[in-house]
Amino acid sequence: MAEDLVLDTTIRDWVLIPLSVVMVLIGILRYFVSKLIRTFQNPDGKIVKEGQVVIRARNLRSSADFIPPKSFRARRTYYSNEENGILHVPKGQAPNPQAQMFSDPNMAMDMMKKNLSMIIPQTLTFAFVNFFFSGFVAAKIPFPLTQRFRSMLQNGIDLSTVDVSYVSSRSWYFLNLFGLRGLFSLILGEENAMDDTQRMMQMGGFGFDPSKSLGAEKDSLDIVQHDWVLPKFEQRAEAVLRKLAK
Amino acid sequence: MAADGISVQKLNGDFNAPFINAENMQNNMKVINYSRTLMSIVGGIIAGILGFTGLTGFIFYFVVMAVTSVGLAAKAKFSIHSYFEGWNRVLLDGFLAGLMSFVLFWTFAYDIVHIF
């Protein structure tokens, strides 16, 4: 068991390297295909407007200390008073994203396209790898592992006496599938790496509700402690000048 | 290291008004992730060619990551707080994500050079 297996160099030339190259190329192909079929939907004017309002309110909150108390209070009232503040969302008027999604067939179509562009290439690659490269001991991991990893790393060869660190070709496919993500983010740009995780997020959370973020922003604007910094600026300037004079 | 970080405007003084430009911050994080991924892939190939096995390889990974961190800090002229949220970001971000790429390329290079 401890003896090293002697692997034929043709396995390297015709299994290990082609398999890895195919994985990389298919990843690139998938990226461009999904880019092609992605539809650009015009954002709804109302949603954009609400997003801008939230950004303005956030700016006010982060730089609140630089304006006098009176101006701050005036602005806060403009944003968050209970009658016509622009962050205030009347109850019952918030659009229901679920209903919106059913009324808009484009959205469902888009999701289906995204799913398909993820699942189809994976199934195809797996079938391809199974057909051409099944049953080889293709690689050896340079560190020892326990017996538990046998089913993970030696998928496709049923030998219980081979050392666990030897990897079958099918498992090498899986290792590639996970490990190449970093490489893709380098050669295809950041968006590719983020796509998958973002898709998962969207499936879980089902979009976000703009009225909710308005409400949250309103709440945090309400609790801002205003503390005007201009009176303290003299001391700050003094400190800076002293430092310079030294 | 490929792209330049942009300074996030931050006034620090005796009053608490941190003023962070979120977009620049995000760009800096992207730069960190980019350099970490690149370093883990390059490090993996180097480890494989040199024929490290077992624990040595993982120690090599730690060394590579430490070198990357020092490089990033040097790029920020060691004034971490004007570019990033803190030391944690520079030292730990993208550490585990890089490990997977490292192991893959380590195995790949090791197999090609030493096994067959």
Interface residues (C-beta under 8 A of the other chain):
Chain A: L7 D8 T9 I11 R12 L16 I17 S20 S62 S63 D65 F66 A138 A139 K140 I141 P142 F143 P144 V167 L175 N176 F178 G179 L180 R181 G182 L183 S185 L186 E190 V229 K232 Q235 R236 A239
Chain B: G13 D14 F15 A17 F19 K30 N33 Y34 T37 L38 S40 I41 G48 G51 F52 T53 G54 L55 G57 F58 A97 G98 M100 S101 V103 L104 F105 W106 T107 F108 Y110 D111 I112 I115 F116
